[in-house]
Amino acid sequence: MKSFVYQTLTVFFITTLFLQCNKEVVNAEEWFENHKEDRVLNLSNKEVGVLPTSIGNLSHVEELTLQYDSLKEIPKEIGNLKQLKILNLFGNPIKTLPEEIGNLENLEILLLGRTELNEIPPVIARLQKLKTLALDETKVRLTEADVEVITKLPNLEILDLTLMREYKTLPKNLSKLNSLKHLVLQKTLLEKSDVVRLRDELPKVRVKL
């Protein structure tokens, strides 16, 4: 006889899967107009289609969540959100970020997990107040170029690279990440030599494997 816990988890999983496959279609233009004075906006798990340029009118927003919205592109007008501190784009098939995202001068948390990015976009180096950058479950490989982008972020504390699907080897300039507080590399297939390098070259960083 199956346990109550097992049955409960099964129902939860099926319900979650059903909700993801039956997204509510939302007119983002109208939705943004109705919430343009809000400071916290959550438009997750919706069928948005293409984000309208009117996203640039959300001048008061400080936290914007657009998780699992099937977005392939982010409009350049997002750079107008000068008060934005948290941007969550998790679970969208985006391959690039607009250069204007570098104008988000107050951004502290950027969540880009489960996107189609294959590198740490160079424009991120302009986000001088960024404290947390998540690129979990992406095609990012942590190359030398990626490290150079990270070194230009003086306030970055947490870099999440969980489950790097295209990971090959650690970069030669790994030691430049020593300013981080946390580096998350869970579910990434590391060689024993990689683990040794992480401990030797990043002694001040809490590496989570």
PyMOL commands that set and color helices and strands:
alter all, ss='L'
color gray80, all
select helices_A, chain A and resi 4-21+28-34+53-57+76-80+99-103+122-126+144-150+174-177+192-201
alter helices_A, ss='H'
color red, helices_A
select strands_A, chain A and resi 24-25+40-42+46-47+63-65+86-88+109-111+132-134+158-160+182-184+206-208
alter strands_A, ss='S'
color yellow, strands_A
deselect
rebuild
show_as cartoon
